């Protein structure tokens, strides 16, 4: 049987899969070979393979079936001489020229294409392109031997080509700039961040063994880096954000354990602020001015400086007024943008009371200082404030002013002196007065003294009164430039006086002349005065005629009405009764009580009951014996106002001369009652009264 020989470029790269008759084994053998004799075309092949003694003799005397394996072929990446002979394959199945060789696999007929090729007649395998281990670290091909007719002479043989690494890749940091933060004052050994780099070369070789270092860090050697892990930590004390806030470190990564290719990156380390600096006033004393009465106005600003991070709580200031303002006239707050202390007026200032203030103000941070941080000697400042004088408007100390005036007060009567005061006590100013509002024109005002007098009589009721009060407005003005003014309200109470006597309502009426037979009349009264000078009213027969009490009586019905009753049977006819009518006020002389005449028409009971509406005789009620429906001839009434000039019966004993009335009597103890009013208003027999004006519950019941 035949065999296949593999000739390497410069050496035979084959070995026995199975031991030969002399126990030969070739190290490094792998894969599958052909059975048959092995022919070696390289002259030094026997020596290269370390053939045992007698190898050539036995090969020539007989054939031994062996399995050949082609060992892996190594070729360095980036090989420059191309094409380069890698190996030569031979088969003794046929005579030279009778075998056609071919290879297949990645790098030949699979991606990447065209890297390897074989001379189909000689079996030489060539490298046709530069290799890159980082893309392909090995190629596994299959070699074929065919006769000229295309028949397979041998089983396919594995051919493995290993790409040997070279240090052709620099390390690469995972990012160009690394960022870290650490608080200022951090202790040595405080880790800040870890950087990392990669190398595309073979990690099993020194080509990818990386080491880290810091090339440059600027302000002192404050940081160090672990050469193997890339961890950056603080190296010493003294990190101060107020001195150096940011550190820029230049980093390096080198392969070959620090002796090979290198690359660089940047690490930016920010120092975080802590409150290790107290705020300080920029100067020890500040001076300001403000106008009086300017409540809420900004007086001025006190300036401070803080080295800590602007805008942070470590920087934000807080101000306190320690002394000089016991009444709380000022307030101070912090401007969040500038950190200044803004002093403002909390209560109106009065130049005439106090024109200067000296305040002691302190400052501190909103966040407490770090332990061990020194306090500032300039944390307290003096603020001097001067209050400027401005013209102030007059002031009515009593506003409104309330006074009382009796109604009917004559013109020219002094009502009050209503003046204002000028707060500007340190200025010589004159106040003048004017009536700003006097709707009824009742008042006159002295422009210099502020004295108010009546200009005409004040009367109630009036459309200009509100609940008995008259409202006027006065204007006080100073003589400054420009002048200022104030308004005062004058409320005048028009006090009611009892200057009107009550009037009898109605002044006349008609009743039955027999006691207890409807001989009562409801009397009422009205008064133009307001309470308490009106009701309750008091009705009585004139005490100057005591004989009237034998025939008449007056009893109270309610606060505004009384009942007149007939005590004895009197002749029919007109009567005039003198009544004394009083109100409940406290009157001037002659105003509270007045004697008034009550005209009473006294008529027989049958005459009162027989009269229809309009005074006509009812049908069937005429004179006995007269024709039905005959109208009785009216007789003109006697002269009520004349004494004894009336026609008719003489007055009964005890009746006053000239007194005419038509009231019916009542029995002893009987409550006075009114006749049932069922006839036309004004007709004979109807009792005229103002009972309709009385409350419904107080009206007297109709007569029986």
C-alpha positions in Angstrom: 0.0 0.0 0.0 1.0 3.6 -0.6 1.3 6.6 1.8 1.4 10.3 2.0 4.3 12.4 3.1 4.2 15.9 4.4 7.1 18.2 3.8 7.2 21.4 5.9 8.9 24.5 4.8 12.3 23.6 6.1 11.3 20.4 8.1 9.0 17.4 7.8 6.1 17.9 10.2 4.7 14.5 10.6 4.6 11.6 13.1 3.3 8.1 13.5 -0.2 7.6 14.9 0.7 3.9 15.6 4.2 2.6 16.6 6.2 1.0 13.8 7.9 -2.4 13.9 10.8 -0.8 15.9 8.6 1.2 18.3 9.0 4.6 16.6 6.7 7.4 17.9 6.9 11.0 16.7 5.8 13.6 19.2 3.4 16.3 18.2 1.3 14.1 16.0 -2.4 14.9 15.7 -5.2 14.4 13.3 -5.6 11.6 10.8 -3.0 10.3 8.2 -2.9 7.8 5.4 -2.0 4.2 5.4 1.1 3.2 3.4 4.8 4.0 3.0 6.0 7.4 3.9 8.2 9.1 1.4 10.2 12.2 2.5 11.3 14.7 -0.1 13.4 16.8 2.4 17.0 15.5 2.5 17.2 16.1 6.3 13.9 14.6 7.1 15.3 11.5 8.8 17.5 13.5 11.0 14.7 16.0 11.8 12.4 13.3 12.9 15.0 11.5 14.9 14.7 8.2 12.9 16.0 5.1 14.8 18.8 3.1 13.4 18.0 0.8 10.6 15.1 2.9 9.5 16.1 3.1 5.8 17.1 -0.5 5.7 13.7 -1.8 6.8 11.9 0.7 4.6 13.6 -0.7 1.5 13.1 -4.4 2.4 9.4 -4.4 3.1 6.3 -2.2 3.4 4.5 -1.6 6.7 1.0 -0.1 7.0 1.1 3.0 9.0 -1.4 5.9 9.8 0.2 9.4 9.3 -1.0 12.5 11.1 0.1 16.0 10.0 1.1 18.0 13.1 -0.2 21.6 13.5 1.7 24.2 11.4 2.5 27.5 13.2 3.0 30.7 11.4 3.5 34.1 12.9 0.9 36.8 12.3 2.0 39.8 10.2 4.3 37.6 8.1 5.6 39.9 5.4 7.1 37.5 2.8 4.1 36.5 0.7 3.5 34.0 -0.9 5.1 31.8 1.7 5.5 28.0 1.5 3.9 26.4 4.5 3.9 22.7 3.7 4.1 20.1 0.9 1.9 17.0 0.7 2.8 13.9 -1.4 1.0 10.6 -2.0 2.7 7.4 -3.4 -0.6 5.9 -4.6 0.3 6.9 -8.1 3.4 7.8 -10.0 4.5 11.4 -9.9 2.2 13.4 -12.1 -0.6 11.1 -11.6 -2.0 12.7 -8.4 -4.0 15.9 -8.1 -4.0 17.7 -4.7 -6.6 20.1 -3.2 -7.5 21.7 0.1 -10.7 23.0 1.5 -11.9 25.0 4.5 -11.7 28.6 6.0 -9.2 30.7 4.2 -9.5 28.7 1.0 -13.1 28.3 -0.2 -14.7 29.7 2.9 -14.4 33.2 4.5 -12.0 34.6 4.6 -11.2 33.5 1.0 -7.9 33.4 -0.7 -5.5 33.2 2.3 -4.2 29.7 1.5 -3.7 27.8 -1.8 -2.1 24.5 -2.9 -0.2 23.5 -6.1 -2.4 20.7 -7.3 0.4 18.8 -8.9 3.2 19.3 -6.3 1.0 19.4 -3.2 2.7 22.6 -1.9 0.5 24.7 0.4 1.2 28.5 0.3 0.2 31.5 2.5 -1.0 34.2 0.3 -2.1 37.0 2.8 -0.9 38.6 6.0 -2.5 37.0 9.0 -4.0 38.7 12.0 -4.4 36.6 15.1 -6.9 39.0 16.6 -9.2 38.1 13.8 -8.4 34.4 13.3 -6.1 32.6 15.6 -6.1 29.2 13.7 -7.4 27.6 10.5 -8.5 24.0 10.1 -8.3 22.7 6.5 -8.7 19.3 4.8 -6.3 18.0 2.2 -7.4 15.7 -0.6 -5.5 13.4 -3.1 -7.2 12.4 -6.3 -6.2 10.6 -9.4 -6.4 12.2 -12.8 -9.9 10.8 -13.2 -11.1 12.4 -10.0 -11.1 9.2 -7.9 -10.1 9.7 -4.3 -6.8 8.0 -3.6 -6.6 8.8 0.1 -8.9 9.7 2.9 -8.9 13.5 3.6 -6.2 14.6 5.9 -6.7 17.4 8.6 -4.3 20.3 8.2 -4.3 22.8 11.1 -2.5 26.1 10.8 -2.0 28.0 14.1 -1.4 31.8 14.0 1.3 32.8 16.4 0.6 36.1 18.3 2.8 39.1 18.1 2.6 42.3 20.3 0.9 44.3 17.6 -2.0 45.9 19.6 -1.7 48.7 22.0 -3.8 48.7 25.2 -7.0 50.7 25.0 -8.7 52.4 28.0 -12.5 51.8 28.1 -13.1 55.6 28.0 -11.0 58.6 27.2 -12.0 60.5 30.4 -12.8 58.9 33.8 -14.6 61.0 36.4 -14.5 60.6 40.2 -15.5 62.6 43.3 -14.0 62.7 46.8 -14.8 65.0 49.7 -12.2 67.6 50.6 -10.1 66.6 53.6 -10.4 62.9 52.9 -8.0 60.6 54.7 -5.1 58.9 52.8 -6.1 55.6 51.3 -9.7 56.8 50.4 -10.4 55.2 47.0 -12.0 57.4 44.4 -12.4 55.4 41.2 -11.1 52.5 39.2 -9.9 52.7 35.6 -9.7 49.8 33.1 -7.9 49.1 29.9 -8.0 46.2 27.5 -5.5 44.6 25.0 -6.5 42.7 21.9 -3.4 40.5 22.0 -3.2 37.0 23.4 -4.2 37.2 27.0 -2.0 34.1 27.7 1.1 36.0 26.8 2.9 39.1 28.0 1.6 40.9 25.0 -1.6 41.5 27.0 -0.2 41.8 30.5 -1.1 45.4 31.4 0.3 47.8 34.1 -1.2 51.2 35.1 0.6 54.3 36.2 0.0 58.1 36.7 2.1 60.2 34.4 1.0 63.6 35.7 -1.4 65.0 38.3 -0.5 68.6 38.6 -0.9 70.0 42.2 1.3 67.6 44.2 1.2 63.9 44.4 -2.2 63.7 46.1 -3.3 60.4 44.4 -1.8 57.0 43.6 -2.9 54.2 41.4 -2.7 50.4 41.8 -0.6 49.2 38.9 -2.4 45.9 38.5 -6.1 46.8 39.3 -6.2 50.5 38.1 -7.8 51.7 41.4 -7.0 55.3 42.2 -6.9 56.4 45.9 -5.8 59.4 47.9 -2.1 59.4 48.8 -1.8 62.0 51.5 -3.7 64.6 53.6 -4.3 68.2 52.5 -7.2 68.0 49.9 -8.8 71.4 50.1 -11.5 72.3 47.6 -11.0 76.0 48.3 -7.4 75.6 47.2 -7.8 73.1 44.3 -11.3 72.1 43.4 -10.4 69.7 40.5 -7.5 67.4 39.8 -6.7 66.2 36.2 -4.6 63.0 36.2 -2.9 61.7 33.1 -3.0 57.9 33.2 -1.0 55.3 31.3 -1.6 51.6 30.5 1.4 49.5 29.1 1.4 45.9 28.0 4.4 43.5 28.3 4.0 44.1 32.1 4.7 47.7 31.6 7.5 47.4 29.1 5.5 47.2 25.9 3.1 49.3 24.0 1.3 52.1 25.9 -1.8 54.3 25.8 -3.1 57.2 27.9 -6.3 58.5 29.3 -7.5 61.3 31.7 -9.0 61.0 35.1 -10.9 64.1 36.4 -11.4 64.1 40.2 -13.7 66.7 41.7 -13.4 67.6 45.4 -16.8 67.8 47.1 -17.3 70.7 49.4 -17.7 70.5 53.2 -18.6 73.4 55.5 -15.1 74.1 56.7 -15.2 77.9 56.2 -17.4 80.3 58.2 -18.9 83.3 56.4 -17.4 86.7 57.1 -18.6 90.3 56.7 -16.7 92.2 54.1 -16.3 95.1 56.6 -17.0 95.7 60.2 -19.5 98.6 59.9 -22.3 99.5 57.4 -24.2 102.8 57.2 -27.7 103.2 55.7 -30.7 105.6 55.4 -34.4 105.1 55.1 -37.5 107.4 55.1 -39.9 107.4 58.0 -43.2 105.6 57.6 -41.8 103.4 54.8 -43.0 100.0 56.1 -41.6 97.1 54.2 -39.0 99.2 52.4 -35.5 97.9 51.8 -33.0 99.8 54.0 -29.8 98.4 52.6 -27.5 95.3 52.3 -24.7 93.9 54.3 -22.1 91.9 52.3 -20.5 88.6 53.3 -17.9 86.3 51.8 -17.8 82.5 52.2 -15.1 80.3 50.6 -17.3 77.3 50.4 -19.1 76.2 47.3 -21.4 79.0 46.1 -25.1 78.0 46.0 -24.7 75.1 48.5 -26.0 75.0 52.0 -22.4 75.3 53.2 -22.3 78.7 51.5 -25.8 80.0 52.2 -25.7 82.6 55.0 -28.2 83.3 57.8 -28.4 86.7 59.5 -29.6 87.7 63.0 -30.1 91.1 64.6 -28.6 90.7 68.0 -28.9 94.2 69.5 -30.3 97.6 68.9 -33.9 96.7 67.8 -35.9 95.8 70.9 -39.2 96.8 69.3 -38.7 94.7 66.1 -38.7 97.6 63.7 -36.3 95.9 61.3 -36.1 92.5 59.6 -33.2 90.9 57.7 -33.2 88.1 55.2 -30.7 86.5 52.8 -30.7 87.1 49.1 -30.4 83.5 47.7 -28.5 84.6 44.6 -25.9 86.9 46.1 -25.8 85.7 49.7 -26.2 89.3 50.9 -28.1 90.2 54.0 -31.1 92.4 53.1 -32.2 94.8 55.9 -35.8 96.0 55.6 -38.4 98.0 57.7 -40.8 95.7 59.6 -42.7 98.5 61.4 -43.2 102.1 60.3 -40.5 104.4 61.6 -41.2 107.8 63.1 -38.4 110.4 62.7 -40.0 112.5 65.4 -39.8 109.6 67.9 -36.4 108.2 66.9 -34.1 109.2 64.0 -31.1 106.8 64.5 -30.6 103.1 65.1 -27.4 101.2 65.8 -27.9 97.4 65.1 -25.6 94.5 65.8 -25.9 91.8 63.2 -24.4 88.3 63.1 -24.0 85.8 60.3 -23.6 82.1 60.1 -24.2 79.3 57.6 -27.5 77.5 57.3 -25.5 74.2 57.8 -23.3 73.8 60.9 -19.5 74.0 60.5 -17.5 70.8 60.3 -15.9 69.6 63.5 -12.6 71.3 63.9 -13.4 74.2 61.5 -12.3 77.5 62.9 -15.0 80.2 63.4 -14.5 83.6 61.8 -13.6 86.7 63.8 -15.7 88.8 61.4 -19.0 87.1 61.9 -20.5 90.2 63.6 -20.9 93.7 62.1 -22.5 97.0 63.2 -25.2 98.6 61.0 -26.1 102.3 61.5 -29.5 103.4 60.2 -30.6 107.0 59.9 -34.3 107.8 59.6 -35.0 110.7 57.2 -37.8 113.1 58.0 -40.7 113.4 55.4 -43.9 115.3 55.4 -46.7 113.3 57.1 -50.4 113.8 56.6 -52.5 115.3 59.5 -54.2 112.8 61.7 -57.7 113.0 63.3 -57.0 111.3 66.6 -60.8 110.7 67.2 -62.3 109.4 64.1 -65.2 109.4 63.9 -66.2 112.1 66.3 -69.7 111.6 67.8 -71.7 114.5 69.2 -75.4 115.1 70.1 -77.6 118.1 69.3 -81.2 118.8 70.2 -83.5 119.0 67.3 -84.7 122.5 66.7 -81.3 123.9 67.8 -81.2 127.5 66.4 -78.6 128.5 63.8 -75.2 129.5 65.0 -75.1 127.1 67.9 -71.7 125.5 68.4 -71.8 121.8 67.8 -68.1 120.8 68.4 -64.5 121.7 67.7 -63.1 118.9 65.5 -59.3 119.3 64.9 -56.5 117.2 63.6 -52.9 117.0 64.7 -49.7 117.1 62.6 -47.2 114.3 63.2 -44.4 116.6 62.0 -43.7 118.1 65.3 -40.3 119.4 64.2 -41.8 121.4 61.4 -43.8 124.6 61.7 -46.9 123.9 59.7 -50.4 125.3 59.9 -53.5 123.2 59.4 -56.7 124.5 57.8 -60.2 122.8 57.7 -63.0 122.6 55.2 -66.3 120.9 54.9 -65.9 118.0 52.5 -69.4 116.6 52.8 -72.5 118.3 54.3 -75.5 117.0 52.3 -78.2 119.1 54.0 -76.2 122.3 54.3 -76.9 122.4 58.0 -73.3 123.2 59.2 -70.7 125.9 59.0 -67.0 125.4 59.8 -64.3 127.8 60.9 -61.3 127.0 58.6 -58.7 127.9 61.3 -60.1 126.6 64.5 -62.1 123.7 63.2 -65.3 124.8 65.2 -68.5 123.4 63.7 -71.7 125.4 64.2 -75.3 125.0 63.0 -76.1 127.0 59.9 -79.8 126.4 60.1 -82.3 124.5 62.3 -81.9 120.8 62.5 -85.1 118.9 62.4 -86.2 115.3 62.6 -87.5 113.6 60.5 -85.3 114.4 57.5 -84.2 112.5 54.4 -80.6 113.3 55.4 -80.8 111.4 58.7 -79.9 107.8 59.2 -81.5 106.5 62.3 -81.4 109.9 63.8 -77.8 110.6 62.9 -76.4 113.2 60.5 -73.0 112.4 58.9 -70.6 115.1 57.7 -67.0 114.9 56.5 -64.2 117.4 57.4 -60.9 117.9 55.6 -57.7 118.9 57.4 -54.8 120.1 55.2 -51.2 121.2 56.0 -49.3 123.9 54.2 -46.3 121.8 53.1 -45.3 121.5 49.4 -47.0 119.4 48.3 -49.7 119.6 51.0 -51.1 116.5 52.6 -54.6 116.1 54.0 -56.7 113.8 56.2 -60.5 113.2 56.4 -62.4 113.1 59.6 -66.0 111.9 60.0 -68.4 113.9 62.2 -71.5 112.0 63.4 -74.2 114.2 64.9 -77.0 112.7 66.8 -80.2 114.7 66.4 -81.7 114.3 69.9 -85.5 114.0 69.8 -87.4 116.5 72.1 -91.0 116.4 73.1 -92.2 119.3 71.1 -95.5 117.9 69.8 -98.7 117.2 71.8 -100.6 114.0 71.0 -103.7 114.5 68.9 -107.0 112.8 69.5 -108.0 110.4 66.7 -110.8 110.5 65.7 -112.1 113.8 67.3 -115.8 112.7 67.1 -118.1 109.7 67.3 -121.6 108.4 68.0 -122.8 106.1 70.7 -126.1 104.9 72.4 -127.3 107.1 75.2 -128.2 104.2 77.5 -125.6 102.6 79.8 -124.7 99.1 78.9 -126.5 99.3 75.6 -123.6 100.0 73.3 -122.7 103.2 75.0 -118.9 103.0 74.4 -116.5 104.7 72.1 -112.9 103.7 71.3 -110.5 106.6 71.5 -107.1 106.8 69.9 -104.2 109.3 69.6 -101.2 110.0 67.4 -97.9 111.9 68.1 -95.4 113.3 65.7 -92.6 112.8 68.2 -90.4 109.7 68.2 -90.0 107.4 71.2 -89.6 107.9 74.1 -91.8 111.0 73.6 -94.9 109.2 72.2 -96.9 106.3 73.5 -98.1 105.1 75.9 -100.8 107.8 75.9 -102.8 108.8 78.9 -106.5 109.8 78.5 -108.6 111.5 81.2 -111.6 113.7 81.5 -110.7 117.3 82.2 -110.1 117.7 86.0 -111.5 121.2 85.7 -115.0 119.6 85.2 -115.3 117.0 88.0 -119.0 116.6 87.4 -118.3 114.8 84.2 -117.2 111.7 86.1 -120.9 111.1 87.1 -122.0 110.5 83.6 -118.8 109.5 81.7 -115.8 107.3 82.3 -112.5 106.9 80.4 -110.5 103.6 80.8 -107.3 102.5 79.2 -107.6 99.9 76.5 -103.9 99.6 75.4 -100.8 101.9 75.1 -102.4 104.0 72.3 -106.2 103.7 72.9 -108.8 104.2 75.6 -112.5 103.5 75.9 -115.1 106.3 76.7 -118.3 104.9 78.3 -121.7 106.4 79.3 -122.4 105.9 83.0 -126.0 107.3 83.2 -128.8 107.5 80.7 -128.6 110.8 79.0 -130.8 112.6 76.5 -130.0 112.2 72.8 -128.1 114.9 71.1 -124.6 116.3 70.5 -122.1 116.6 73.4 -118.6 118.2 73.6 -116.4 116.6 76.2 -113.1 118.2 77.3 -110.4 115.5 77.4 -106.8 115.8 78.8 -104.4 113.8 76.5 -100.8 113.3 77.6 -97.8 111.4 76.1 -95.0 109.7 78.0 -92.1 112.0 77.1 -90.3 114.7 79.1 -91.8 117.7 77.4 -91.1 121.4 77.4 -93.8 123.4 79.2 -97.2 123.1 77.6 -96.2 120.6 74.9 -96.9 117.2 76.5 -100.5 117.6 77.5 -103.4 119.5 75.9 -107.1 119.8 76.6 -109.0 118.7 73.5 -112.7 118.5 72.7 -114.3 115.2 71.8 -117.6 115.6 69.9 -120.0 112.8 70.8 -123.4 112.3 69.2 -125.7 110.6 71.8 -128.6 108.8 70.1 -131.4 106.5 71.2 -130.6 102.8 70.8 -133.6 102.3 68.5 -132.5 105.2 66.3 -129.0 103.7 66.0 -130.3 100.3 65.2 -133.0 101.5 62.7 -130.6 103.4 60.5 -129.3 101.7 57.4 -126.4 102.6 55.3 -126.2 106.3 54.4 -128.5 107.2 57.3 -131.8 106.1 55.6 -134.6 104.5 57.5 -134.8 100.8 56.9 -138.0 99.4 55.3 -140.7 98.5 57.8 -138.9 100.4 60.5 -140.6 103.8 60.1 -142.9 105.7 62.4 -145.8 103.6 63.7 -148.8 104.0 61.5 -146.8 105.5 58.7 -146.8 104.0 55.2 -144.3 101.3 54.5 -141.1 102.6 53.2 -141.8 106.2 54.3 -138.7 108.2 54.8 -138.4 110.1 58.1 -137.6 113.7 57.6 -134.2 114.6 58.8 -133.7 117.3 61.3 -130.6 119.5 61.0 -128.1 118.8 63.9 -127.8 121.3 66.6 -124.8 123.6 66.9 -122.2 121.5 68.6 -120.0 124.4 69.4 -122.6 126.5 71.1 -123.6 126.2 74.7 -127.4 125.8 75.1 -128.0 126.7 71.5 -129.1 123.2 70.5 -132.7 122.0 70.2 -133.7 118.9 72.0 -133.9 117.7 75.6 -132.2 119.6 78.3 -129.0 118.2 79.7 -129.6 115.8 82.6 -128.6 116.8 86.1 -124.8 116.7 86.5 -124.1 117.3 82.9 -121.8 120.2 82.1 -123.3 123.1 80.2 -122.5 123.1 76.5 -121.3 119.5 76.6 -123.0 117.3 74.1 -122.3 113.7 73.4 -124.0 110.6 72.2 -122.3 107.9 74.2 -124.2 104.9 75.5 -123.9 103.8 79.2 -122.7 100.6 80.7 -123.5 98.5 83.7 -121.3 98.5 86.7 -118.4 96.3 86.1 -119.3 95.7 82.4 -116.3 95.9 80.0 -116.8 98.5 77.4 -117.8 97.2 74.0 -118.2 98.7 70.6 -121.2 98.2 68.4 -120.9 95.8 65.6 -119.9 97.9 62.6 -121.9 96.5 59.7 -123.2 99.6 58.0 -121.8 101.9 55.4 -119.0 104.2 56.6 -120.5 107.5 57.6 -124.1 106.3 58.1 -126.1 106.9 61.2 -125.5 104.4 64.0 -121.9 103.7 63.0 -119.3 104.3 65.7 -116.4 106.3 64.2 -113.0 105.5 65.7 -109.5 104.7 64.8 -109.9 101.1 66.1 -108.7 99.9 62.7 -105.3 101.4 63.5 -105.0 99.4 66.7 -103.5 95.9 66.7 -106.0 93.2 65.9 -105.6 91.5 69.3 -106.4 94.8 71.1 -109.6 95.8 69.2 -112.6 95.9 71.5 -115.3 93.3 70.9 -118.5 94.5 69.3 -121.4 95.7 71.5 -124.0 93.2 72.5 
